[in-house]
Protein backbone atom coordinates (compact mmCIF):
# COMPACT_ATOMS: atom_id res chain seq x y z
CA UNK A 1 0.00 0.00 0.00
CA UNK A 2 1.10 3.55 -0.71
CA UNK A 3 1.53 6.38 1.74
CA UNK A 4 -1.47 7.41 3.77
CA UNK A 5 -3.34 10.49 2.52
CA UNK A 6 -3.58 13.35 4.99
CA UNK A 7 -6.56 15.70 5.05
CA UNK A 8 -5.68 19.38 5.03
CA UNK A 9 -8.08 22.01 6.32
CA UNK A 10 -8.78 24.62 3.68
CA UNK A 11 -10.87 27.76 3.65
CA UNK A 12 -12.98 29.11 0.84
CA UNK A 13 -12.80 32.80 0.05
CA UNK A 14 -15.87 34.94 0.80
CA UNK A 15 -16.10 35.88 -2.89
CA UNK A 16 -16.44 32.24 -3.92
CA UNK A 17 -18.93 31.56 -1.12
CA UNK A 18 -21.11 34.47 -2.28
CA UNK A 19 -20.99 33.19 -5.87
CA UNK A 20 -22.03 29.72 -4.71
CA UNK A 21 -24.89 31.26 -2.73
CA UNK A 22 -25.99 33.29 -5.76
CA UNK A 23 -26.04 30.17 -7.96
CA UNK A 24 -28.00 28.22 -5.33
CA UNK A 25 -30.60 31.00 -5.10
CA UNK A 26 -30.85 31.19 -8.90
CA UNK A 27 -31.43 27.44 -9.22
CA UNK A 28 -34.19 27.64 -6.59
CA UNK A 29 -36.08 30.18 -8.69
CA UNK A 30 -34.94 33.56 -7.32
CA UNK A 31 -35.50 35.92 -10.27
CA UNK A 32 -33.05 38.58 -9.02
CA UNK A 33 -30.31 36.00 -8.53
CA UNK A 34 -31.02 34.51 -11.95
CA UNK A 35 -30.71 37.93 -13.62
CA UNK A 36 -27.45 38.60 -11.77
CA UNK A 37 -25.95 35.26 -12.89
CA UNK A 38 -26.92 35.96 -16.51
CA UNK A 39 -25.51 39.48 -16.28
CA UNK A 40 -22.19 38.22 -14.90
CA UNK A 41 -21.90 35.46 -17.48
CA UNK A 42 -22.76 37.84 -20.32
CA UNK A 43 -20.16 40.38 -19.26
CA UNK A 44 -17.57 37.61 -18.86
CA UNK A 45 -18.23 36.17 -22.31
CA UNK A 46 -18.44 39.53 -24.13
CA UNK A 47 -15.32 41.24 -22.76
CA UNK A 48 -12.36 38.84 -22.93
CA UNK A 49 -9.86 41.72 -23.22
CA UNK A 50 -10.90 43.01 -19.78
CA UNK A 51 -10.28 39.73 -17.95
CA UNK A 52 -7.69 39.71 -15.23
CA UNK A 53 -4.53 37.78 -15.94
CA UNK A 54 -4.76 34.19 -14.79
CA UNK A 55 -8.46 33.77 -15.44
CA UNK A 56 -9.50 31.07 -17.90
CA UNK A 57 -10.34 32.05 -21.43
CA UNK A 58 -12.09 30.45 -24.39
N, C-alpha and C positions, 0 to 999 in steps of 0.2 A: 504494500500500500504506500501511496505517496504521502507527502507531508500534510499535516492537518491544516485545514483552512481556518483562519482566524477572522471573526467578525470585527469590523471596525465601525465605531459610531460615526455617523456623518450627519451633517445638518443641511437642510435645504434653504436656499436663500428666500427671503420674504417676497421678492419679485416673482420667483417661480411658484411659490405657494399661492400668490394672488392670481396668477395665470391659471393654475389648476382649478382654483375656486371659480373663476370666471367661466371656464369650460364646463365645469359641473353644473353651474347654474344655467348655462345655455342649453345643455342637453336635457335639463329638467323642464324646459319650456319658458324660461325667463326671457321675454322679448328684448329688454334692454341689454342683457348679457349677450344675447344672440347678435344684436346689431353691433355691439362692441367687438365681438370676435370677428365678424365679417369685415368691419372697418379696419381692424389691425391686419388681417390677412390681405386685404386689398392693398393697403399701403405698403406692406412688405413685398408683395408680388409686383407692384407697379413702379417701385423706386429702388432698383438694385444698386444704383450708383451711390445711394445715401446710406447703405448698410455699413455698420461698423466692421472694422477688420476682424476677422476670426469667425464671423457668422457664416453659416452655410449659404451657398448660392445654388442656382439652378444648374 
